[in-house]
Amino acid sequence: FSNSEGQTKNNAQVQDGGKWISIFNGKNLDGWTPKVTGYKAGENPLDLFHVEDGIIKVDYSKYKRFNGRFGHLFYKQKLSSYILHVEYRFHGELLSDAPAYCYRNSGIMIHSQSAESMDIEQNWPVSIEVQLVGNTDSVKQKTANICTPGTTVYYKGSFTNEHCVSSASKYYFDKDWVNLDIIVHKGKSISMVIDRDTVLVVSKPQIGGFLLPENYPLSTGTILEDGYVALQAEGTNIDFRKVDLKILDEH
């Protein structure tokens, strides 16, 4: 895409080089490991994560109470430089005892620690969270923000201690399918692109800041060059109908 068409270099990279592969087979969760607060890695209480009609469903419909059961569904392969394409939508109501900030709130964790390395009571893996949020007539929220459980980033060239950095996205409502590309260049930069529009870029993802567990094996300031990808569950229902990956050949 040329700049005359309003596309930036980051947008063009969505189409350049490599091959797209689907890391979700459309049938089951082969290659993915759930980790839910209070449960061991691999346990999937009340079918929180399941596949229905070719869609990964984060589904709290069998839960009477949230009871602090944050969840993450981890892909098996550690990744470094890549583009992750997802299509997602929100629906349904937030569980009544879930925190208010979880309303129409989920995420995709990147450069994450593994499911197996999380403490059993740990709510969020140490990672960079691409925060996914939805909207209603009364709630207006940008999506594809960056949040930082146990991490920090640079934004617009400067270090930030903000736990979340807001994007410049449009507003997306219930049952709207959102097309998101996350472009990751090792420990250099992370770009969020929705429908070919770059809505946020951050750089130098590193260990530190809010929610870093005590005695974490990586020291504060360690640049995150790679890690795992995980889809998040935070008390509200979300569907993922595509999870595609393109590895970028970078040295």
C-alpha positions in Angstrom: 0.0 0.0 0.0 1.4 3.4 -0.8 1.3 6.4 1.5 -0.9 8.1 -1.0 -3.6 5.6 0.0 -3.2 6.6 3.6 -1.4 3.5 4.7 1.7 3.5 6.8 4.7 1.2 6.6 3.3 -0.7 9.5 0.1 -1.3 7.7 1.9 -2.6 4.6 3.8 -5.2 6.6 0.5 -7.1 7.2 0.7 -8.2 3.6 4.4 -8.6 3.0 6.5 -11.8 3.1 6.0 -15.1 4.9 2.9 -17.3 4.9 -0.2 -17.2 7.0 -1.0 -20.3 9.0 -4.0 -20.9 11.2 -3.0 -21.8 14.7 -6.6 -22.6 15.6 -7.9 -25.7 13.6 -11.6 -24.7 13.8 -12.4 -28.0 15.6 -10.9 -28.2 19.0 -8.2 -26.7 21.3 -5.3 -28.9 20.1 -2.1 -26.9 20.6 -3.6 -24.7 23.3 -3.4 -24.9 27.1 -5.8 -23.2 29.5 -4.7 -21.7 32.8 -7.4 -20.4 35.2 -6.8 -18.7 38.5 -6.9 -21.3 41.3 -6.4 -24.3 38.9 -3.4 -26.0 37.4 -2.3 -25.4 33.9 -4.3 -27.7 31.6 -7.5 -27.6 33.7 -10.5 -26.0 32.0 -13.2 -25.6 34.7 -16.8 -25.6 33.5 -15.7 -25.6 29.9 -14.6 -22.0 30.1 -12.7 -22.3 26.8 -14.3 -24.5 24.1 -14.9 -24.7 20.4 -18.4 -24.3 18.9 -19.3 -23.8 15.2 -15.7 -23.2 14.3 -15.2 -20.5 17.0 -13.1 -20.4 20.1 -15.5 -19.4 22.7 -14.6 -17.8 26.0 -17.8 -18.7 27.7 -18.9 -18.1 31.4 -22.4 -19.3 30.8 -21.9 -22.3 33.1 -20.6 -20.1 35.9 -22.9 -18.9 38.6 -20.2 -16.7 40.0 -16.9 -15.3 38.6 -15.1 -15.8 41.9 -11.9 -14.4 40.7 -11.5 -17.0 38.0 -9.4 -15.1 35.4 -8.4 -17.3 32.5 -5.8 -17.5 29.7 -5.6 -19.9 26.8 -2.0 -20.3 25.7 -0.7 -21.3 22.3 2.0 -24.0 22.5 4.8 -22.3 20.6 7.1 -19.5 21.9 7.1 -16.6 19.4 9.4 -13.7 18.7 8.8 -11.7 15.5 5.4 -12.3 13.9 2.0 -10.9 12.9 -1.0 -12.3 14.8 -4.3 -11.9 13.1 -7.5 -12.3 15.2 -11.2 -11.7 14.6 -13.2 -11.3 17.8 -16.5 -10.1 19.1 -18.1 -9.6 22.5 -21.6 -10.7 23.6 -23.6 -11.5 26.7 -23.5 -10.0 30.2 -20.7 -9.7 32.7 -20.9 -12.0 35.7 -22.4 -10.0 38.6 -19.4 -10.5 41.0 -16.7 -9.7 38.4 -14.9 -6.4 38.8 -16.6 -3.5 37.0 -13.5 -2.9 34.8 -14.0 -6.3 33.2 -17.2 -5.1 31.4 -16.6 -5.9 27.7 -13.0 -6.5 28.5 -10.6 -9.2 27.4 -7.2 -9.4 25.8 -4.4 -11.1 24.0 -1.3 -11.6 25.9 2.0 -11.6 24.0 5.6 -12.1 25.0 4.1 -13.9 27.9 5.5 -16.3 30.5 4.3 -19.9 30.0 1.1 -21.3 31.5 3.1 -23.8 33.5 5.3 -21.1 35.1 2.4 -19.2 36.5 1.6 -19.4 40.2 -1.7 -21.3 40.8 -3.4 -18.2 42.2 -1.8 -15.7 39.7 -4.5 -13.8 37.9 -2.5 -12.6 34.9 0.7 -13.8 33.3 3.7 -11.5 33.1 3.2 -10.3 29.6 2.2 -7.4 27.3 -1.6 -7.4 27.0 -3.3 -6.2 23.9 -6.4 -5.1 25.7 -9.7 -5.9 23.8 -12.7 -3.9 24.9 -16.3 -3.5 23.6 -18.9 -0.8 23.7 -22.6 -0.3 24.4 -24.8 2.8 24.2 -23.7 3.8 27.7 -20.0 2.6 27.7 -17.4 4.0 25.2 -14.0 2.4 25.2 -11.1 2.3 22.7 -9.9 -1.2 21.8 -6.4 -2.6 21.0 -4.9 -0.8 24.0 -1.7 -1.9 25.7 -1.7 -3.0 29.3 1.3 -4.2 31.2 1.0 -6.9 33.9 4.5 -7.2 35.3 5.9 -5.2 32.4 6.5 -1.7 31.1 6.9 -0.2 27.6 8.0 2.9 25.7 5.3 5.0 24.1 6.0 7.8 21.6 9.7 7.3 22.3 9.5 7.8 26.1 9.3 5.3 29.0 5.8 5.1 30.6 4.7 3.8 33.9 1.1 3.9 32.9 -0.4 0.5 33.3 -2.5 0.9 30.2 -1.9 3.0 27.1 -5.0 3.9 25.0 -5.2 3.4 21.3 -6.7 5.7 18.6 -9.3 3.0 17.6 -12.9 3.5 16.5 -15.7 2.2 18.7 -16.9 -1.4 18.2 -20.2 -2.7 19.5 -21.7 -6.0 20.5 -21.6 -8.7 17.8 -19.3 -6.5 15.6 -16.4 -8.7 14.4 -13.2 -6.7 14.8 -10.2 -7.5 12.5 -7.0 -7.0 14.5 -3.4 -7.5 13.5 -0.7 -7.4 16.1 2.7 -6.8 14.6 5.6 -7.9 16.9 9.3 -7.2 16.1 11.1 -9.1 18.9 11.9 -6.6 21.7 11.8 -3.6 19.5 8.1 -2.7 18.7 4.5 -3.8 18.9 1.9 -2.3 16.5 -1.9 -2.7 16.7 -3.6 -2.5 13.3 -7.4 -2.7 12.9 -8.8 -2.9 9.4 -5.4 -1.7 8.1 -5.4 1.3 10.3 -2.5 1.5 12.8 -4.1 2.5 16.1 -1.2 2.2 18.5 2.6 1.5 18.5 4.7 0.9 21.6 8.3 -0.2 21.9 11.0 -1.8 24.2 8.7 -4.2 26.1 10.4 -5.1 29.3 10.0 -6.6 32.8 8.9 -4.3 35.6 6.1 -2.1 36.9 2.7 -3.1 38.3 1.7 -6.7 39.1 5.2 -8.2 38.8 5.3 -11.2 41.1 7.9 -11.4 43.8 11.0 -13.3 43.0 10.2 -13.3 39.3 13.2 -15.0 37.5 13.8 -12.1 35.0 15.0 -8.8 36.5 13.4 -5.4 36.1 14.5 -3.8 32.8 15.0 -7.1 30.9 13.8 -6.6 27.3 11.2 -9.1 26.2 12.4 -10.6 22.9 9.9 -13.5 22.8 7.2 -15.4 24.8 3.9 -17.0 24.5 0.5 -15.8 23.1 -2.6 -16.3 25.2 -6.3 -15.4 24.8 -7.9 -13.9 27.9 -11.0 -14.6 29.9 -12.1 -11.8 32.4 -15.7 -12.6 33.3 -17.3 -11.6 30.0 -17.9 -13.7 26.9 -15.9 -13.2 23.8 -15.6 -15.2 20.5 -12.5 -15.7 18.4 -13.3 -17.0 14.9 -9.8 -16.6 13.4 -6.4 -16.9 15.0 -3.8 -16.7 12.2 0.0 -16.3 12.4 2.7 -15.1 10.1 6.3 -15.6 11.2 8.5 -12.7 10.3 12.1 -13.6 9.3 14.1 -11.2 11.4 17.6 -11.7 12.9 
